[in-house]
């Protein structure tokens, strides 16, 4: 465990039980969301590569508009 995480847990241990549980739920939800994102991103690499190839082919074929600056 890192020193920073150890310090955070030490401070959290001083909180009332309800606050500790709320903090634990938030931490677990964040870790689960991160794991889900990593899994989704990893499993989409082939699809992303295909889309990138299609976009490059369309650009080379002149099917994409040129850069147009936004009017301000």
CHARMM-style PDB file with segment names, atoms N, HN, CA, C and O in Angstrom:
ATOM      1  N   UNK     1       0.847  -1.170   0.000  1.00  0.00      PROA
ATOM      2  CA  UNK     1       0.000   0.000   0.000  1.00  0.00      PROA
ATOM      3  C   UNK     1       0.895   1.236   0.000  1.00  0.00      PROA
ATOM      4  O   UNK     1       1.914   1.282   0.688  1.00  0.00      PROA
ATOM      5  N   UNK     2       0.496   2.228  -0.779  1.00  0.00      PROA
ATOM      6  HN  UNK     2      -0.332   2.191  -1.337  1.00  0.00      PROA
ATOM      7  CA  UNK     2       1.290   3.452  -0.825  1.00  0.00      PROA
ATOM      8  C   UNK     2       1.106   4.256   0.452  1.00  0.00      PROA
ATOM      9  O   UNK     2       0.145   4.054   1.195  1.00  0.00      PROA
ATOM     10  N   UNK     3       2.027   5.160   0.695  1.00  0.00      PROA
ATOM     11  HN  UNK     3       2.808   5.324   0.092  1.00  0.00      PROA
ATOM     12  CA  UNK     3       1.935   6.008   1.884  1.00  0.00      PROA
ATOM     13  C   UNK     3       0.695   6.892   1.833  1.00  0.00      PROA
ATOM     14  O   UNK     3       0.035   7.105   2.850  1.00  0.00      PROA
ATOM     15  N   UNK     4       0.383   7.403   0.652  1.00  0.00      PROA
ATOM     16  HN  UNK     4       0.919   7.229  -0.174  1.00  0.00      PROA
ATOM     17  CA  UNK     4      -0.777   8.271   0.519  1.00  0.00      PROA
ATOM     18  C   UNK     4      -2.075   7.511   0.799  1.00  0.00      PROA
ATOM     19  O   UNK     4      -2.952   8.016   1.501  1.00  0.00      PROA
ATOM     20  N   UNK     5      -2.196   6.312   0.259  1.00  0.00      PROA
ATOM     21  HN  UNK     5      -1.484   5.902  -0.310  1.00  0.00      PROA
ATOM     22  CA  UNK     5      -3.389   5.514   0.505  1.00  0.00      PROA
ATOM     23  C   UNK     5      -3.483   5.122   1.974  1.00  0.00      PROA
ATOM     24  O   UNK     5      -4.571   5.128   2.550  1.00  0.00      PROA
ATOM     25  N   UNK     6      -2.364   4.785   2.576  1.00  0.00      PROA
ATOM     26  HN  UNK     6      -1.480   4.780   2.108  1.00  0.00      PROA
ATOM     27  CA  UNK     6      -2.342   4.455   3.987  1.00  0.00      PROA
ATOM     28  C   UNK     6      -2.797   5.654   4.822  1.00  0.00      PROA
ATOM     29  O   UNK     6      -3.551   5.500   5.783  1.00  0.00      PROA
ATOM     30  N   UNK     7      -2.333   6.842   4.449  1.00  0.00      PROA
ATOM     31  HN  UNK     7      -1.720   6.967   3.668  1.00  0.00      PROA
ATOM     32  CA  UNK     7      -2.738   8.055   5.158  1.00  0.00      PROA
ATOM     33  C   UNK     7      -4.241   8.309   5.009  1.00  0.00      PROA
ATOM     34  O   UNK     7      -4.918   8.679   5.968  1.00  0.00      PROA
ATOM     35  N   UNK     8      -4.750   8.104   3.793  1.00  0.00      PROA
ATOM     36  HN  UNK     8      -4.200   7.804   3.013  1.00  0.00      PROA
ATOM     37  CA  UNK     8      -6.180   8.294   3.555  1.00  0.00      PROA
ATOM     38  C   UNK     8      -6.998   7.304   4.377  1.00  0.00      PROA
ATOM     39  O   UNK     8      -8.013   7.687   4.959  1.00  0.00      PROA
ATOM     40  N   UNK     9      -6.584   6.050   4.437  1.00  0.00      PROA
ATOM     41  HN  UNK     9      -5.759   5.739   3.964  1.00  0.00      PROA
ATOM     42  CA  UNK     9      -7.302   5.061   5.228  1.00  0.00      PROA
ATOM     43  C   UNK     9      -7.219   5.377   6.719  1.00  0.00      PROA
ATOM     44  O   UNK     9      -8.183   5.163   7.454  1.00  0.00      PROA
ATOM     45  N   UNK    10      -6.081   5.881   7.163  1.00  0.00      PROA
ATOM     46  HN  UNK    10      -5.298   6.054   6.566  1.00  0.00      PROA
ATOM     47  CA  UNK    10      -5.943   6.252   8.573  1.00  0.00      PROA
ATOM     48  C   UNK    10      -6.907   7.369   8.930  1.00  0.00      PROA
ATOM     49  O   UNK    10      -7.527   7.347   9.993  1.00  0.00      PROA
ATOM     50  N   UNK    11      -7.033   8.344   8.043  1.00  0.00      PROA
ATOM     51  HN  UNK    11      -6.529   8.362   7.179  1.00  0.00      PROA
ATOM     52  CA  UNK    11      -7.977   9.436   8.295  1.00  0.00      PROA
ATOM     53  C   UNK    11      -9.415   8.943   8.209  1.00  0.00      PROA
ATOM     54  O   UNK    11     -10.264   9.354   9.001  1.00  0.00      PROA
ATOM     55  N   UNK    12      -9.687   8.072   7.260  1.00  0.00      PROA
ATOM     56  HN  UNK    12      -8.997   7.739   6.617  1.00  0.00      PROA
ATOM     57  CA  UNK    12     -11.037   7.535   7.109  1.00  0.00      PROA
ATOM     58  C   UNK    12     -11.434   6.716   8.332  1.00  0.00      PROA
ATOM     59  O   UNK    12     -12.608   6.689   8.704  1.00  0.00      PROA
ATOM     60  N   UNK    13     -10.480   6.056   8.955  1.00  0.00      PROA
ATOM     61  HN  UNK    13      -9.527   6.078   8.653  1.00  0.00      PROA
ATOM     62  CA  UNK    13     -10.773   5.235  10.126  1.00  0.00      PROA
ATOM     63  C   UNK    13     -11.263   6.077  11.298  1.00  0.00      PROA
ATOM     64  O   UNK    13     -11.889   5.550  12.218  1.00  0.00      PROA
ATOM     65  N   UNK    14     -10.990   7.362  11.277  1.00  0.00      PROA
ATOM     66  HN  UNK    14     -10.481   7.791  10.530  1.00  0.00      PROA
ATOM     67  CA  UNK    14     -11.424   8.266  12.351  1.00  0.00      PROA
ATOM     68  C   UNK    14     -12.858   8.758  12.141  1.00  0.00      PROA
ATOM     69  O   UNK    14     -13.446   9.360  13.040  1.00  0.00      PROA
ATOM     70  N   UNK    15     -13.412   8.505  10.969  1.00  0.00      PROA
ATOM     71  HN  UNK    15     -12.934   8.017  10.240  1.00  0.00      PROA
ATOM     72  CA  UNK    15     -14.767   8.955  10.669  1.00  0.00      PROA
ATOM     73  C   UNK    15     -15.794   8.054  11.342  1.00  0.00      PROA
ATOM     74  O   UNK    15     -15.486   6.916  11.697  1.00  0.00      PROA
ATOM     75  N   UNK    16     -17.024   8.563  11.519  1.00  0.00      PROA
ATOM     76  HN  UNK    16     -17.274   9.488  11.231  1.00  0.00      PROA
ATOM     77  CA  UNK    16     -18.091   7.692  12.026  1.00  0.00      PROA
ATOM     78  C   UNK    16     -18.329   6.529  11.059  1.00  0.00      PROA
ATOM     79  O   UNK    16     -18.008   6.623   9.875  1.00  0.00      PROA
ATOM     80  N   UNK    17     -18.888   5.445  11.570  1.00  0.00      PROA
ATOM     81  HN  UNK    17     -19.149   5.370  12.533  1.00  0.00      PROA
ATOM     82  CA  UNK    17     -19.091   4.237  10.775  1.00  0.00      PROA
ATOM     83  C   UNK    17     -19.891   4.508   9.505  1.00  0.00      PROA
ATOM     84  O   UNK    17     -19.560   3.973   8.447  1.00  0.00      PROA
ATOM     85  N   UNK    18     -20.928   5.323   9.588  1.00  0.00      PROA
ATOM     86  HN  UNK    18     -21.197   5.758  10.448  1.00  0.00      PROA
ATOM     87  CA  UNK    18     -21.744   5.606   8.403  1.00  0.00      PROA
ATOM     88  C   UNK    18     -20.934   6.314   7.330  1.00  0.00      PROA
ATOM     89  O   UNK    18     -21.084   6.020   6.143  1.00  0.00      PROA
ATOM     90  N   UNK    19     -20.081   7.238   7.732  1.00  0.00      PROA
ATOM     91  HN  UNK    19     -19.959   7.476   8.696  1.00  0.00      PROA
ATOM     92  CA  UNK    19     -19.235   7.947   6.770  1.00  0.00      PROA
ATOM     93  C   UNK    19     -18.192   7.008   6.174  1.00  0.00      PROA
ATOM     94  O   UNK    19     -17.867   7.107   4.991  1.00  0.00      PROA
ATOM     95  N   UNK    20     -17.669   6.096   6.994  1.00  0.00      PROA
ATOM     96  HN  UNK    20     -17.933   6.015   7.955  1.00  0.00      PROA
ATOM     97  CA  UNK    20     -16.708   5.116   6.480  1.00  0.00      PROA
ATOM     98  C   UNK    20     -17.369   4.230   5.426  1.00  0.00      PROA
ATOM     99  O   UNK    20     -16.787   3.954   4.377  1.00  0.00      PROA
ATOM    100  N   UNK    21     -18.596   3.786   5.721  1.00  0.00      PROA
ATOM    101  HN  UNK    21     -19.069   4.010   6.573  1.00  0.00      PROA
ATOM    102  CA  UNK    21     -19.301   2.939   4.764  1.00  0.00      PROA
ATOM    103  C   UNK    21     -19.595   3.695   3.472  1.00  0.00      PROA
ATOM    104  O   UNK    21     -19.471   3.131   2.385  1.00  0.00      PROA
ATOM    105  N   UNK    22     -19.979   4.950   3.576  1.00  0.00      PROA
ATOM    106  HN  UNK    22     -20.080   5.409   4.459  1.00  0.00      PROA
ATOM    107  CA  UNK    22     -20.248   5.754   2.383  1.00  0.00      PROA
ATOM    108  C   UNK    22     -18.983   5.912   1.551  1.00  0.00      PROA
ATOM    109  O   UNK    22     -19.016   5.789   0.326  1.00  0.00      PROA
ATOM    110  N   UNK    23     -17.873   6.185   2.220  1.00  0.00      PROA
ATOM    111  HN  UNK    23     -17.847   6.285   3.215  1.00  0.00      PROA
ATOM    112  CA  UNK    23     -16.595   6.325   1.519  1.00  0.00      PROA
ATOM    113  C   UNK    23     -16.188   5.013   0.864  1.00  0.00      PROA
ATOM    114  O   UNK    23     -15.693   5.004  -0.263  1.00  0.00      PROA
ATOM    115  N   UNK    24     -16.393   3.919   1.559  1.00  0.00      PROA
ATOM    116  HN  UNK    24     -16.796   3.926   2.474  1.00  0.00      PROA
ATOM    117  CA  UNK    24     -16.062   2.594   1.010  1.00  0.00      PROA
ATOM    118  C   UNK    24     -16.901   2.299  -0.226  1.00  0.00      PROA
ATOM    119  O   UNK    24     -16.387   1.786  -1.219  1.00  0.00      PROA
ATOM    120  N   UNK    25     -18.200   2.625  -0.167  1.00  0.00      PROA
ATOM    121  HN  UNK    25     -18.618   3.042   0.640  1.00  0.00      PROA
ATOM    122  CA  UNK    25     -19.056   2.405  -1.339  1.00  0.00      PROA
ATOM    123  C   UNK    25     -18.564   3.219  -2.533  1.00  0.00      PROA
ATOM    124  O   UNK    25     -18.501   2.715  -3.655  1.00  0.00      PROA
ATOM    125  N   UNK    26     -18.216   4.484  -2.281  1.00  0.00      PROA
ATOM    126  HN  UNK    26     -18.268   4.893  -1.370  1.00  0.00      PROA
ATOM    127  CA  UNK    26     -17.718   5.328  -3.373  1.00  0.00      PROA
ATOM    128  C   UNK    26     -16.441   4.759  -3.980  1.00  0.00      PROA
ATOM    129  O   UNK    26     -16.291   4.717  -5.201  1.00  0.00      PROA
ATOM    130  N   UNK    27     -15.538   4.330  -3.136  1.00  0.00      PROA
ATOM    131  HN  UNK    27     -15.660   4.364  -2.144  1.00  0.00      PROA
ATOM    132  CA  UNK    27     -14.271   3.775  -3.615  1.00  0.00      PROA
ATOM    133  C   UNK    27     -14.493   2.499  -4.419  1.00  0.00      PROA
ATOM    134  O   UNK    27     -13.894   2.318  -5.479  1.00  0.00      PROA
ATOM    135  N   UNK    28     -15.349   1.619  -3.917  1.00  0.00      PROA
ATOM    136  HN  UNK    28     -15.835   1.766  -3.056  1.00  0.00      PROA
ATOM    137  CA  UNK    28     -15.638   0.381  -4.634  1.00  0.00      PROA
ATOM    138  C   UNK    28     -16.333   0.642  -5.962  1.00  0.00      PROA
ATOM    139  O   UNK    28     -16.016   0.005  -6.966  1.00  0.00      PROA
ATOM    140  N   UNK    29     -17.284   1.580  -5.971  1.00  0.00      PROA
ATOM    141  HN  UNK    29     -17.541   2.097  -5.155  1.00  0.00      PROA
ATOM    142  CA  UNK    29     -17.961   1.928  -7.217  1.00  0.00      PROA
ATOM    143  C   UNK    29     -16.971   2.468  -8.244  1.00  0.00      PROA
ATOM    144  O   UNK    29     -17.037   2.121  -9.424  1.00  0.00      PROA
ATOM    145  N   UNK    30     -16.061   3.314  -7.791  1.00  0.00      PROA
ATOM    146  HN  UNK    30     -16.008   3.596  -6.833  1.00  0.00      PROA
ATOM    147  CA  UNK    30     -15.069   3.888  -8.707  1.00  0.00      PROA
ATOM    148  C   UNK    30     -14.157   2.803  -9.270  1.00  0.00      PROA
ATOM    149  O   UNK    30     -13.868   2.796 -10.467  1.00  0.00      PROA
ATOM    150  N   UNK    31     -13.709   1.897  -8.426  1.00  0.00      PROA
ATOM    151  HN  UNK    31     -13.944   1.903  -7.455  1.00  0.00      PROA
ATOM    152  CA  UNK    31     -12.834   0.816  -8.902  1.00  0.00      PROA
ATOM    153  C   UNK    31     -13.571  -0.102  -9.862  1.00  0.00      PROA
ATOM    154  O   UNK    31     -12.997  -0.551 -10.854  1.00  0.00      PROA
ATOM    155  N   UNK    32     -14.844  -0.388  -9.576  1.00  0.00      PROA
ATOM    156  HN  UNK    32     -15.310  -0.024  -8.770  1.00  0.00      PROA
ATOM    157  CA  UNK    32     -15.634  -1.227 -10.487  1.00  0.00      PROA
ATOM    158  C   UNK    32     -15.851  -0.523 -11.824  1.00  0.00      PROA
ATOM    159  O   UNK    32     -15.753  -1.148 -12.880  1.00  0.00      PROA
ATOM    160  N   UNK    33     -16.143   0.770 -11.781  1.00  0.00      PROA
ATOM    161  HN  UNK    33     -16.223   1.278 -10.924  1.00  0.00      PROA
ATOM    162  CA  UNK    33     -16.350   1.526 -13.019  1.00  0.00      PROA
ATOM    163  C   UNK    33     -15.069   1.549 -13.849  1.00  0.00      PROA
ATOM    164  O   UNK    33     -15.118   1.425 -15.073  1.00  0.00      PROA
ATOM    165  N   UNK    34     -13.942   1.703 -13.197  1.00  0.00      PROA
ATOM    166  HN  UNK    34     -13.902   1.804 -12.203  1.00  0.00      PROA
ATOM    167  CA  UNK    34     -12.662   1.715 -13.904  1.00  0.00      PROA
ATOM    168  C   UNK    34     -12.402   0.361 -14.556  1.00  0.00      PROA
ATOM    169  O   UNK    34     -11.942   0.296 -15.696  1.00  0.00      PROA
ATOM    170  N   UNK    35     -12.694  -0.712 -13.837  1.00  0.00      PROA
ATOM    171  HN  UNK    35     -13.067  -0.658 -12.911  1.00  0.00      PROA
ATOM    172  CA  UNK    35     -12.500  -2.058 -14.390  1.00  0.00      PROA
ATOM    173  C   UNK    35     -13.416  -2.282 -15.591  1.00  0.00      PROA
ATOM    174  O   UNK    35     -13.001  -2.868 -16.591  1.00  0.00      PROA
ATOM    175  N   UNK    36     -14.657  -1.816 -15.493  1.00  0.00      PROA
ATOM    176  HN  UNK    36     -14.994  -1.339 -14.681  1.00  0.00      PROA
ATOM    177  CA  UNK    36     -15.595  -1.969 -16.608  1.00  0.00      PROA
ATOM    178  C   UNK    36     -15.124  -1.174 -17.820  1.00  0.00      PROA
ATOM    179  O   UNK    36     -15.210  -1.656 -18.949  1.00  0.00      PROA
ATOM    180  N   UNK    37     -14.624   0.045 -17.593  1.00  0.00      PROA
ATOM    181  HN  UNK    37     -14.553   0.436 -16.676  1.00  0.00      PROA
ATOM    182  CA  UNK    37     -14.115   0.865 -18.690  1.00  0.00      PROA
ATOM    183  C   UNK    37     -12.928   0.180 -19.361  1.00  0.00      PROA
ATOM    184  O   UNK    37     -12.856   0.113 -20.588  1.00  0.00      PROA
ATOM    185  N   UNK    38     -12.010  -0.320 -18.563  1.00  0.00      PROA
ATOM    186  HN  UNK    38     -12.069  -0.265 -17.566  1.00  0.00      PROA
ATOM    187  CA  UNK    38     -10.835  -1.001 -19.119  1.00  0.00      PROA
ATOM    188  C   UNK    38     -11.255  -2.203 -19.957  1.00  0.00      PROA
ATOM    189  O   UNK    38     -10.707  -2.432 -21.035  1.00  0.00      PROA
ATOM    190  N   UNK    39     -12.217  -2.963 -19.471  1.00  0.00      PROA
ATOM    191  HN  UNK    39     -12.662  -2.777 -18.595  1.00  0.00      PROA
ATOM    192  CA  UNK    39     -12.686  -4.144 -20.208  1.00  0.00      PROA
ATOM    193  C   UNK    39     -13.349  -3.732 -21.519  1.00  0.00      PROA
ATOM    194  O   UNK    39     -13.092  -4.330 -22.563  1.00  0.00      PROA
ATOM    195  N   UNK    40     -14.199  -2.712 -21.462  1.00  0.00      PROA
ATOM    196  HN  UNK    40     -14.407  -2.226 -20.613  1.00  0.00      PROA
ATOM    197  CA  UNK    40     -14.896  -2.250 -22.668  1.00  0.00      PROA
ATOM    198  C   UNK    40     -13.900  -1.709 -23.689  1.00  0.00      PROA
ATOM    199  O   UNK    40     -14.019  -1.980 -24.884  1.00  0.00      PROA
ATOM    200  N   UNK    41     -12.919  -0.944 -23.216  1.00  0.00      PROA
ATOM    201  HN  UNK    41     -12.822  -0.723 -22.245  1.00  0.00      PROA
ATOM    202  CA  UNK    41     -11.927  -0.371 -24.115  1.00  0.00      PROA
ATOM    203  C   UNK    41     -11.068  -1.463 -24.743  1.00  0.00      PROA
ATOM    204  O   UNK    41     -10.789  -1.429 -25.942  1.00  0.00      PROA
ATOM    205  N   UNK    42     -10.658  -2.416 -23.941  1.00  0.00      PROA
ATOM    206  HN  UNK    42     -10.886  -2.444 -22.968  1.00  0.00      PROA
ATOM    207  CA  UNK    42      -9.816  -3.500 -24.453  1.00  0.00      PROA
ATOM    208  C   UNK    42     -10.549  -4.336 -25.491  1.00  0.00      PROA
ATOM    209  O   UNK    42      -9.948  -4.775 -26.472  1.00  0.00      PROA
ATOM    210  N   UNK    43     -11.838  -4.559 -25.284  1.00  0.00      PROA
ATOM    211  HN  UNK    43     -12.326  -4.203 -24.487  1.00  0.00      PROA
ATOM    212  CA  UNK    43     -12.583  -5.417 -26.208  1.00  0.00      PROA
ATOM    213  C   UNK    43     -13.022  -4.674 -27.468  1.00  0.00      PROA
ATOM    214  O   UNK    43     -13.564  -5.292 -28.384  1.00  0.00      PROA
ATOM    215  N   UNK    44     -12.801  -3.369 -27.531  1.00  0.00      PROA
ATOM    216  HN  UNK    44     -12.361  -2.867 -26.787  1.00  0.00      PROA
ATOM    217  CA  UNK    44     -13.238  -2.608 -28.702  1.00  0.00      PROA
ATOM    218  C   UNK    44     -12.092  -2.242 -29.639  1.00  0.00      PROA
ATOM    219  O   UNK    44     -12.307  -1.515 -30.609  1.00  0.00      PROA
ATOM    220  N   UNK    45     -10.898  -2.722 -29.378  1.00  0.00      PROA
ATOM    221  HN  UNK    45     -10.723  -3.312 -28.590  1.00  0.00      PROA
ATOM    222  CA  UNK    45      -9.740  -2.337 -30.184  1.00  0.00      PROA
ATOM    223  C   UNK    45      -9.894  -2.705 -31.657  1.00  0.00      PROA
ATOM    224  O   UNK    45      -9.552  -1.908 -32.530  1.00  0.00      PROA
ATOM    225  N   UNK    46     -10.397  -3.887 -31.939  1.00  0.00      PROA
ATOM    226  HN  UNK    46     -10.675  -4.535 -31.230  1.00  0.00      PROA
ATOM    227  CA  UNK    46     -10.570  -4.302 -33.337  1.00  0.00      PROA
ATOM    228  C   UNK    46     -11.572  -3.392 -34.050  1.00  0.00      PROA
ATOM    229  O   UNK    46     -11.344  -2.971 -35.184  1.00  0.00      PROA
ATOM    230  N   UNK    47     -12.674  -3.097 -33.378  1.00  0.00      PROA
ATOM    231  HN  UNK    47     -12.860  -3.439 -32.457  1.00  0.00      PROA
ATOM    232  CA  UNK    47     -13.692  -2.224 -33.967  1.00  0.00      PROA
ATOM    233  C   UNK    47     -13.140  -0.810 -34.190  1.00  0.00      PROA
ATOM    234  O   UNK    47     -13.392  -0.198 -35.228  1.00  0.00      PROA
ATOM    235  N   UNK    48     -12.391  -0.302 -33.215  1.00  0.00      PROA
ATOM    236  HN  UNK    48     -12.187  -0.799 -32.372  1.00  0.00      PROA
ATOM    237  CA  UNK    48     -11.802   1.036 -33.364  1.00  0.00      PROA
ATOM    238  C   UNK    48     -10.802   1.074 -34.519  1.00  0.00      PROA
ATOM    239  O   UNK    48     -10.749   2.053 -35.263  1.00  0.00      PROA
ATOM    240  N   UNK    49     -10.018   0.019 -34.668  1.00  0.00      PROA
ATOM    241  HN  UNK    49     -10.061  -0.776 -34.064  1.00  0.00      PROA
ATOM    242  CA  UNK    49      -9.051  -0.042 -35.767  1.00  0.00      PROA
ATOM    243  C   UNK    49      -9.774  -0.060 -37.113  1.00  0.00      PROA
ATOM    244  O   UNK    49      -9.341   0.599 -38.057  1.00  0.00      PROA
ATOM    245  N   UNK    50     -10.858  -0.802 -37.204  1.00  0.00      PROA
ATOM    246  HN  UNK    50     -11.210  -1.338 -36.436  1.00  0.00      PROA
ATOM    247  CA  UNK    50     -11.645  -0.850 -38.435  1.00  0.00      PROA
ATOM    248  C   UNK    50     -12.221   0.525 -38.767  1.00  0.00      PROA
ATOM    249  O   UNK    50     -12.171   0.968 -39.914  1.00  0.00      PROA
ATOM    250  N   UNK    51     -12.766   1.191 -37.753  1.00  0.00      PROA
ATOM    251  HN  UNK    51     -12.807   0.831 -36.821  1.00  0.00      PROA
ATOM    252  CA  UNK    51     -13.339   2.524 -37.965  1.00  0.00      PROA
ATOM    253  C   UNK    51     -12.263   3.526 -38.406  1.00  0.00      PROA
ATOM    254  O   UNK    51     -12.517   4.378 -39.257  1.00  0.00      PROA
ATOM    255  N   UNK    52     -11.074   3.419 -37.830  1.00  0.00      PROA
ATOM    256  HN  UNK    52     -10.867   2.726 -37.139  1.00  0.00      PROA
ATOM    257  CA  UNK    52      -9.983   4.310 -38.205  1.00  0.00      PROA
ATOM    258  C   UNK    52      -9.578   4.087 -39.656  1.00  0.00      PROA
ATOM    259  O   UNK    52      -9.342   5.046 -40.391  1.00  0.00      PROA
ATOM    260  N   UNK    53      -9.496   2.830 -40.071  1.00  0.00      PROA
ATOM    261  HN  UNK    53      -9.688   2.050 -39.474  1.00  0.00      PROA
ATOM    262  CA  UNK    53      -9.152   2.513 -41.468  1.00  0.00      PROA
ATOM    263  C   UNK    53     -10.209   3.059 -42.424  1.00  0.00      PROA
ATOM    264  O   UNK    53      -9.881   3.585 -43.487  1.00  0.00      PROA
ATOM    265  N   UNK    54     -11.483   2.930 -42.039  1.00  0.00      PROA
ATOM    266  HN  UNK    54     -11.750   2.502 -41.176  1.00  0.00      PROA
ATOM    267  CA  UNK    54     -12.563   3.450 -42.878  1.00  0.00      PROA
ATOM    268  C   UNK    54     -12.478   4.973 -42.989  1.00  0.00      PROA
ATOM    269  O   UNK    54     -12.654   5.534 -44.071  1.00  0.00      PROA
ATOM    270  N   UNK    55     -12.209   5.632 -41.872  1.00  0.00      PROA
ATOM    271  HN  UNK    55     -12.066   5.177 -40.993  1.00  0.00      PROA
ATOM    272  CA  UNK    55     -12.111   7.091 -41.883  1.00  0.00      PROA
ATOM    273  C   UNK    55     -10.952   7.550 -42.756  1.00  0.00      PROA
ATOM    274  O   UNK    55     -11.094   8.513 -43.509  1.00  0.00      PROA
ATOM    275  N   UNK    56      -9.815   6.883 -42.670  1.00  0.00      PROA
ATOM    276  HN  UNK    56      -9.699   6.100 -42.058  1.00  0.00      PROA
ATOM    277  CA  UNK    56      -8.668   7.245 -43.505  1.00  0.00      PROA
ATOM    278  C   UNK    56      -8.968   7.006 -44.980  1.00  0.00      PROA
ATOM    279  O   UNK    56      -8.593   7.815 -45.828  1.00  0.00      PROA
ATOM    280  N   UNK    57      -9.638   5.909 -45.290  1.00  0.00      PROA
ATOM    281  HN  UNK    57      -9.944   5.251 -44.601  1.00  0.00      PROA
ATOM    282  CA  UNK    57      -9.976   5.614 -46.685  1.00  0.00      PROA
ATOM    283  C   UNK    57     -10.931   6.680 -47.228  1.00  0.00      PROA
ATOM    284  O   UNK    57     -10.770   7.132 -48.362  1.00  0.00      PROA
ATOM    285  N   UNK    58     -11.915   7.081 -46.434  1.00  0.00      PROA
ATOM    286  HN  UNK    58     -12.046   6.714 -45.514  1.00  0.00      PROA
ATOM    287  CA  UNK    58     -12.843   8.136 -46.867  1.00  0.00      PROA
ATOM    288  C   UNK    58     -12.099   9.454 -47.079  1.00  0.00      PROA
ATOM    289  O   UNK    58     -12.376  10.180 -48.033  1.00  0.00      PROA
ATOM    290  N   UNK    59     -11.175   9.753 -46.207  1.00  0.00      PROA
ATOM    291  HN  UNK    59     -10.950   9.163 -45.432  1.00  0.00      PROA
ATOM    292  CA  UNK    59     -10.407  10.995 -46.341  1.00  0.00      PROA
ATOM    293  C   UNK    59      -9.551  10.971 -47.610  1.00  0.00      PROA
ATOM    294  O   UNK    59      -9.514  11.947 -48.359  1.00  0.00      PROA
ATOM    295  N   UNK    60      -8.867   9.851 -47.844  1.00  0.00      PROA
ATOM    296  HN  UNK    60      -8.898   9.058 -47.236  1.00  0.00      PROA
ATOM    297  CA  UNK    60      -8.031   9.728 -49.042  1.00  0.00      PROA
ATOM    298  C   UNK    60      -8.869   9.783 -50.312  1.00  0.00      PROA
ATOM    299  O   UNK    60      -8.388  10.234 -51.352  1.00  0.00      PROA
ATOM    300  N   UNK    61     -10.116   9.328 -50.239  1.00  0.00      PROA
ATOM    301  HN  UNK    61     -10.506   8.961 -49.395  1.00  0.00      PROA
ATOM    302  CA  UNK    61     -11.011   9.350 -51.395  1.00  0.00      PROA
ATOM    303  C   UNK    61     -11.677  10.717 -51.578  1.00  0.00      PROA
ATOM    304  O   UNK    61     -12.473  10.908 -52.498  1.00  0.00      PROA
ATOM    305  N   UNK    62     -11.346  11.661 -50.700  1.00  0.00      PROA
ATOM    306  HN  UNK    62     -10.699  11.506 -49.953  1.00  0.00      PROA
ATOM    307  CA  UNK    62     -11.905  13.005 -50.815  1.00  0.00      PROA
ATOM    308  C   UNK    62     -13.346  13.112 -50.333  1.00  0.00      PROA
ATOM    309  O   UNK    62     -14.059  14.044 -50.704  1.00  0.00      PROA
ATOM    310  N   UNK    63     -13.768  12.178 -49.524  1.00  0.00      PROA
ATOM    311  HN  UNK    63     -13.188  11.421 -49.222  1.00  0.00      PROA
ATOM    312  CA  UNK    63     -15.157  12.182 -49.057  1.00  0.00      PROA
ATOM    313  C   UNK    63     -15.340  12.939 -47.742  1.00  0.00      PROA
ATOM    314  O   UNK    63     -16.445  12.975 -47.201  1.00  0.00      PROA
ATOM    315  N   UNK    64     -14.276  13.539 -47.224  1.00  0.00      PROA
ATOM    316  HN  UNK    64     -13.378  13.510 -47.663  1.00  0.00      PROA
ATOM    317  CA  UNK    64     -14.397  14.293 -45.977  1.00  0.00      PROA
ATOM    318  C   UNK    64     -14.137  15.773 -46.271  1.00  0.00      PROA
ATOM    319  O   UNK    64     -13.261  16.106 -47.070  1.00  0.00      PROA
ATOM    320  N   UNK    65     -14.895  16.651 -45.628  1.00  0.00      PROA
ATOM    321  HN  UNK    65     -15.606  16.381 -44.979  1.00  0.00      PROA
ATOM    322  CA  UNK    65     -14.684  18.078 -45.870  1.00  0.00      PROA
ATOM    323  C   UNK    65     -13.357  18.522 -45.273  1.00  0.00      PROA
ATOM    324  O   UNK    65     -12.832  17.898 -44.351  1.00  0.00      PROA
ATOM    325  N   UNK    66     -12.828  19.605 -45.815  1.00  0.00      PROA
ATOM    326  HN  UNK    66     -13.254  20.111 -46.564  1.00  0.00      PROA
ATOM    327  CA  UNK    66     -11.602  20.170 -45.274  1.00  0.00      PROA
ATOM    328  C   UNK    66     -11.873  20.862 -43.955  1.00  0.00      PROA
ATOM    329  O   UNK    66     -13.020  21.016 -43.538  1.00  0.00      PROA
ATOM    330  N   UNK    67     -10.822  21.265 -43.322  1.00  0.00      PROA
ATOM    331  HN  UNK    67      -9.889  21.139 -43.661  1.00  0.00      PROA
ATOM    332  CA  UNK    67     -10.931  21.949 -42.029  1.00  0.00      PROA
ATOM    333  C   UNK    67     -11.615  23.286 -42.206  1.00  0.00      PROA
ATOM    334  O   UNK    67     -11.224  24.087 -43.055  1.00  0.00      PROA
ATOM    335  N   UNK    68     -12.624  23.522 -41.413  1.00  0.00      PROA
ATOM    336  HN  UNK    68     -12.942  22.872 -40.723  1.00  0.00      PROA
ATOM    337  CA  UNK    68     -13.337  24.787 -41.435  1.00  0.00      PROA
ATOM    338  C   UNK    68     -13.288  25.386 -40.032  1.00  0.00      PROA
ATOM    339  O   UNK    68     -13.878  24.830 -39.106  1.00  0.00      PROA
ATOM    340  N   UNK    69     -12.589  26.518 -39.861  1.00  0.00      PROA
ATOM    341  HN  UNK    69     -12.109  26.969 -40.613  1.00  0.00      PROA
ATOM    342  CA  UNK    69     -12.561  27.103 -38.531  1.00  0.00      PROA
ATOM    343  C   UNK    69     -13.950  27.568 -38.103  1.00  0.00      PROA
ATOM    344  O   UNK    69     -14.742  28.018 -38.931  1.00  0.00      PROA
ATOM    345  N   UNK    70     -14.234  27.458 -36.833  1.00  0.00      PROA
ATOM    346  HN  UNK    70     -13.591  27.092 -36.161  1.00  0.00      PROA
ATOM    347  CA  UNK    70     -15.529  27.901 -36.310  1.00  0.00      PROA
ATOM    348  C   UNK    70     -15.588  29.418 -36.308  1.00  0.00      PROA
ATOM    349  O   UNK    70     -14.651  30.070 -35.847  1.00  0.00      PROA
ATOM    350  N   UNK    71     -16.671  29.991 -36.813  1.00  0.00      PROA
ATOM    351  HN  UNK    71     -17.432  29.461 -37.188  1.00  0.00      PROA
ATOM    352  CA  UNK    71     -16.797  31.445 -36.733  1.00  0.00      PROA
ATOM    353  C   UNK    71     -17.061  31.850 -35.293  1.00  0.00      PROA
ATOM    354  O   UNK    71     -17.868  31.242 -34.589  1.00  0.00      PROA
ATOM    355  N   UNK    72     -16.378  32.863 -34.891  1.00  0.00      PROA
ATOM    356  HN  UNK    72     -15.723  33.357 -35.463  1.00  0.00      PROA
ATOM    357  CA  UNK    72     -16.532  33.330 -33.503  1.00  0.00      PROA
ATOM    358  C   UNK    72     -17.142  34.692 -33.469  1.00  0.00      PROA
ATOM    359  OT1 UNK    72     -17.348  35.249 -32.390  1.00  0.00      PROA
TER     360      UNK     72
END
